[in-house]
Amino acid sequence: MPTIDRILTTHVGSLPRPDDLLAVLHAKYAGEDYDGDELARLVARSVVDVVRRQVETGIDLVNDGEMGKPTYATYVSERLSGFGDTPKRGKALRDLVEFPAYTKRIVKIGAVAPTVTGADCVGPVAVADRGPLDVDLTNMAAAAKECSPVGVFMTSASPGVITSFQENKHYPTHDAYLEALAEAMREEYEAIVAAGFLLQLDSPDLAMNRHLVHPDDPEAFFRDCERHVEALNHATRNIPPDRMRMHLCWGNYPGPHHLDVPLEQVLRPALRARPATLLLEGANPRHEHEWEIFRTIPLPEDKVLVPGMLDTTSNYIEHPELIAQRLCRYADVVGRERVMAGTDCGFATFAEFPLIDPEIAWAKLRAMVEGAALASDRLW
């Protein structure tokens, strides 16, 4: 990491995939014939292209855009044993259930992907194929060498979020399933850091599961929060905290979100996670106000905060002045050296269901860079 003399910029992970790559990814995950060599070539090219565009846009800490992954969590079923080929099921989100007419409309236009879940766990979980991870690391290293970004991160599913989408039908308890996932994912986590990249652990389960998994049982949700953090900490026990970031969110979909669990209720367990950097929502109208929580729940001295400056479910392009104001609010509370500019979530959480027009997504990122520069001028 460079010396901190300005607000650095980054994002949560997924970025728009090009159409030719999307076509082959669709064929693969629809069970249709596809050319594996062509897919590998397209992914490698797309990683270089997306890293270059991030650097040209002014993003400091970049990644591979998750070019080769269908989603940020369910990709693990291709790398780990124990996951069966079961029919995909949708999971009802509490807030959407209360507005059925709206829900039908946004499903029809593709604004959510309600049937995207992973294969169930039907056997012992263990590393089965290291190849896809090695390809990801090789592609990212090649792109970083060519484009010379300030820093590089790579995303990886947390043990907890895997349980959210890939139901346990094998282990006797949820805890046993979590423990197996933590040990199986440890190799991926350590390999990313060994390659010289920051590890980002995607952990939306720490907030999203309140309405995705436990809509009627808040006590079970909070118990799971604690257990999921323990599993994450165990899986990353060999990695220095300052080489890790963790992403927390309430689900990247354009719903009412009026039933989201407040940040105040999940922040303390989240801050007990080992990663030194915490990425969370800070731009959308349901969570923008929560910057004030850090007045009453102090950010630990060894933590860095990356609040979202961009709403990743809206095609509005945020004004750089608004972004600067948001960043300065956080800096006033936690200190300018412990704030970076980020996004609420990814721009293409599900590869085939981008909520934001690709070119608008890049325009939003450019506005964030401009806003961070304005904030830096005011703070230094």
C-alpha positions, 0 to 999 in steps of 0.5 A: 500500500502507498503512503496515505496522502489522499483518499484512495479508490476501489470497488467491491468486485464484479464489473460488467462482462463483455458480450462475447464472454457473456455468451460463452458463460451463458452456454456453459451454465445453461448446460449447452455446448461451448468451447473451453479453450475459447472461454479461457481465451475470452476470460484472459483477454477480458481480465486485462481489458477490465484492469486496464480500464480501471487504471485508466478510470483512476481506480487505485485498488483494482481486481479482475472484475470476476470475469470468469465467475457466474456469481461471487459465491456459487462459483465454489461448487466448481472447485470443491467436492461435495456439491450436487447438481440439484435444481435451482431454487429461488429464495423469497426476500422479506421486503419483496414479499410485501410488494408482490406486484412490484416483485413480479414486475422486476423479475419479468424485466430481469432486475433480479435473479431470484432463481440463482442459487448454487448446488446443494452440499450433498457430500464431504466438502474439500478442495477438488480442483485447484485449476480454476484458482490458478487460472484466476491468479495467473490472469490477474498477475499478467494483467497487473504486470501489464497495467501497473495498478496501485494495488490489487485485490481478489474476491473470494466467498466467505464460508458463511455466504456459501451456506446462504446459497448452497444448502447443507444436505450432508452435515449433521449441523450448520456448524459442521458445514461451516467448519468444513467450508472454512477448511476447504476455502482456506487454501484459496484464501492463502493462495490469493495472499501468497500471490501478492494480492489483497484478499477480499472476503465477500460476507453479505451473509452478515447482514443479508441473511436477516431477510434471506435465511432467517426472516422470522427468527432474529435470534437464529440470525444473530447466532449465525452472525457470530458463528460465521465470523468465527469460521471466517477468522479460523479460515484466515488464521494464517493471513495478516489482517492488513492483507484482507478486506471484508465486504458487508451488504444487504443484497444487491437488488433494487428492492424496498429494503425497508426490512434491512437489519440496521448496521448498528445491530451487525456492526459489532460482530462484523468488527470482530472479523480479522480483516483490517478493511471493511467495505459496506453500503453508504450510498443508497437511501436505506443506508447512507445515514449510517455513517453516524453510527461510528460516533457511538461504535468507534472504528477500532484503531487497526481498521480501515473503512470503505463506505460505498459512494455509488449505489449499484442498483441505480443508473443515476450517476452520482455527482462528484460533489456529493461523493466528496461530501460523503467522504468528508463525513466519514473522515470527520468521524474516523479520520482521513487516513482510515477512509477509502472510496468504494461502491455499495456492491458489485456492478454485475453480481450475477454475470447475466443480470447487470442492474446498471448499464455497463457504460453508466457503471464506468461513468459512476466509477469516474465520478467516484474518482473525481469526488475522492480527489475533491475530498482529498483537496479538502482533507489534506 
